[in-house]
């Protein structure tokens, strides 16, 4: 047992909570610090709630640069980079440009698929003992146009080559998959191994399980100072109190880079703001989660409600709502789901959260450079929830000095 080894985890979102849970399974003493209050606006709470083995293509992929440039001209588009004079943003953009190619996709796709499938299995294990509305029904990639369907069919073929399941469906077959929702699409690709859940319920379950296993969780705990010497963090400070540290995990989401600067680590990371709107009494309620392919909007049924989530607004750490981005999500709905109208969303308060985005679309998992007792777990972009259990298990294994069972080079913190 390692109860004498005290692990501090900075960040109480799903990545931090899963890291805490699996570290406790290794017998470590664990304390979690979260800067927000318990039900604060971290990205774990209002996201689309999807577990996505289908998402094995990293964000930095061929075509993303040209699409991004076109979308930049549309204030309601799925992607936007907020212009600002920032060396960190310029470096991030250059690295994204260097990795947006087919060689990078080929090098990463099997690893991303394997991570997501293992994470899915861990979700299923956790769901046996806890209720967080885990639904293993698959995901429909809904294509409005024939061109969109042809592009998504290429992804399905790539999935088959990797050993994953995917099925291309025409409009009639798509309608039969989920007859409870009226759709106006050319067709879809069904990924049967994808799942969905209630992210708020999952966060609550993991808080309970961490505490039940002996872990401590403190909210409203800002990290004010980090003491470090001779390649190790020795103590951290909050609210005038000093806490000695054996091991520390930085799982602070989009704030991770800011934290790491105090340790002399320049982590390429940008905040990607996303929005969601949840209808509490939707006109129709699908049984499957789905994604509007051309509009890049995710739709998830959650305990009788229906959540619509989307956009990637790369910018600063502000959670200020951009009404044009929200309008883009709302206007995308009726062309795919004609039973809905823009008026259905008139009284819905939009939610915003910041996703931590690495420049190559791969998360950071592993030991920090320069400091032997610092672990980093961030940079998951849209896959933070999906990869949370496997990230937590990998971090815990590394803390325990055990083999995580995955090639870690593509996830290394110092890979740039």
Steps between C-alpha positions, in 0.01 A plus 500: 500500500611855425288702746816677612534643146281809482380590149353845445282526189441853371167496319169348605349433158455150362872461418603595854228290663585191295871546574412522869278190488760278335784635716294400803466152350881483514484582871622859481385786718320750276389862531318680217495878469250672270507875437123523440230434753353147496245571228710753312527548126776254419488318169403171663142610566337644190660301219331260259561195720631277223742207514641489150717218363388644164721804561834344412604781264686774692388862471817581304406322177510569125246757392462662842706805403298575187171440684617716787588788270156483334322479835694799633296721265169380645415626852265203552737229373612196705861623529655835582837627619480824693774725355742633757868581533616193686830313453337193657215507246742551210711206615187287541382594150836416345506159669141434390599584141796259517283212623190543281600228255426137418827371646400637839154343476651164403738515796226579752175334391561152645611644833196729523268211416664270755486767772133567433406131493681435828339807652159375384566168676591685821178703477308174473675364810422817696138493384447154651513655848386858436219664303606778266260417214762311299341405165682258270291556187745644250523836325362624168714734292215677318586632155280766343662471157613215279849650500504496879388136498777406259758669723368324809497168312875543455532526879293182530738322262793620709326368811458157338871495413579563868267220612222732621133470417314748277207473262401737219123555486273672249223735610239225541731278705600798713135576579446138610794523740323769706130530407426728797663797323409648159815546291569667167833354393665332203619220724732425788778286635413300809783431745353228727780515759442865590303578815352792689444593862406788727830682570366678807384169648834337415690780675279457809556123498877541478501755785313250714730213408815701565374600843378148577851369424655747745586787266454865591344757265515874564315755287572871466867414553719726287865407452692810611861386509709196409827434682753300302870426523749253356257363243211437741192681622524513878187688606194687375317794657134601514323756720816558703552130575803294398461133406796267452487296177626152412340485155289755313271457199411804292155431357382859486348490153552822306671660804774233504743698285467800730578281803799338331662833411582536869713186459677633191300271268367654179222259406340567160132518594206719406151528642229394256166640613194286435133566562198287579126552524274251674127469427325375812179411313600427140232452233664172407757296690740277306628180655846525343756774526602654170716760331396732219805439279504816293397727788724332762222497762464213748159389629450286810188381681547523878233379741214642297682818398677566171838671482647673193871582521754643261758755383872522556588860580875516562580796719576612852368366831183707495164325532314795349218383273530588132136525379597442138660164581191396694280609211708281269412193709129592513479563126661164426221300664194533275671399173577159658213472754208680326259460795704762689509875446722782619220612732541178700832638629378855576492454879797262529804638685813396310786336688867555411806300593868504405661194345880471525629456143848379407635602158516143361162386634653245737470527879790550736547211741818440692783634707597863465842602376732651762300372800501130581197504732262692270246325275297679234158397369340753266460595134211263420295757301158347420594159644547596864200308626548212258861445605461586869506146649795379291689824566445459872615140486813585299593782738446274800709225344783745432482629858523137612793449259301236313483449123186677371475260209504762222778656291542837667720687252207668322360610837827620652495842660832599341425373147526847341 
